[in-house]
Amino acid sequence: MMRNEVLHGYLIHHRKYREKSHIVHLFTQEYGRVDGILRQIPPPQYQPVCLQATGKSELKNFTKLEILNQPVFFHGDAFFAGFYLNEIVLRLCPLEEAMPQTFQQYQLTLLQLQQLASHEQAALFLRQILRQFEHVLLQELGYAIDFSVDANQQEILPVRHYLFQLNDGFLPVAQAASRSTLSGSLIAAMQNYEDGRDFSHEQLQLLGKLYRQMISSLLGDRPLKSRQLWIQSTQT
């Protein structure tokens, strides 16, 4: 139950509802993802907003909307990356459950995306900030990975090969059977990672494979629209 609860956050998705209303999905500091009905034009994405929420059901009534900053416009890769962030927050974050680390990382990632166009190594910087966001999100959702042991609680050995499964962890396999096989030395590269630091080249290589697999299994059979659009845009 919310009664004139003040929320701070971002619009992550909206759709038309009846003649003058919209169903909006917010990512908020106080309650994580919150859904509701807004009887006015929705605010732009990627801009902090403040509003009031009232209601007992999963769909709140949103009123007293304030936009707190100048508008932010993303182009090119930053546009698709912003779309991707909002889509995985919408689809993976539970309703009305605070996710303070993810919220903080989301804000930081939006700031970093604003610097993308002027960055000397834009492609590497983009991989870095997306893996960092996924890392924080998956940890806070309860899917933190132990990179030191395999599914049988045996030490990860650099000379072995492993397959990763979401609920079991790293399963040892006889040999590098397919592209999804991971070398023990690559997995071991994550063991000295400290939160908040940049990932090394090896760590980015590992997490690129691993997090895509994890996010795909959590999403089930509905692939990400943002990823499909991103692929189409790079092909054209």
Residue, then its C-alpha position, 0 to 999 in steps of 0.5 A: m500500500m502506498r499513500n502519496e509516497v514520494l518516489h525518485g527515479y527514471l522512466i524505463h518504459h511506457r505505453k498508451y492507456r485509454e485516451k489521455s493516460h499512460i501505463v508507465h514503468l519506473f526504476t526508483q531509488e526507494y522501491g526498485r521497479v514500480d508500475g503505475i498510471l500517469r494521466q499526462i504526457p510521460p517524462p523523457q527517458y534517462q532523466p531523473v524524475c520525482l513523483q507521488a505514488t498511491g494505491k494498493s494494487e500493482l498499478k499505482n496512481f502517479t501524480k505531481l510529476e517533476i522533471l529534475n534535470q535538463p533532457v539527455f539525448f543518446h545517439g548511435d551506440a549510446f542510444f542502443a545501450g540505454f535501450y538495453l539497460n531499460e529493457i533488462v531492468l524492466r524484464l529482470c528486476p522484481l516489482e517493488e523491491a528496492m535494488p540500491q546497488t543496481f539503481q546507483q550503477y544505473q545512474l552512473t552508467l547513464l553518466q558514462l553513456q553521455q561521455l561515450a561519443s567523446h571517448e578515445q576508446a569508445a568500443l572498449f569503454l562501452r563493453q566495460i560499462l555494460r559488463q559493470f552494470e550487468h555484474v552489479l545487477l546479477q549480483e543483486l538479483g542473487y546470481a553472484i558467481d563463485f569463480s574459485v570452485d566448480a559445480n562439485q565444489q572443487e577448485i577451478l583448474p587452469v588446465r581444465h575446461y568448463l561449461f557454465q550453467l545458471n543453477d549449477g555453476f561451472l561443470p568440468v568437461a573432458q575437452a573444449a567441446s564447443r564455443s560455449t566451453l570456458s577455459g579454467s585459466l579464463i575463469a581464474a582471471m576473475q578471482n582477483y577482481e575487486d568491485g568497482r574496478d575496470f575489468s581486464h581484457e580477459q575478464l571482459q572476454l569471459l563476462g561477455k560470454l557468461y553474462r549474455q548466457m545468464i541473462s538469456s536464460l533468465l529472460g526465457d524464450r523472449p529475446l531482447k528487442s534492444r539487442q535485435l535492433w542493435i544487431q540490425s543497425t550494425q549490419t546496415 
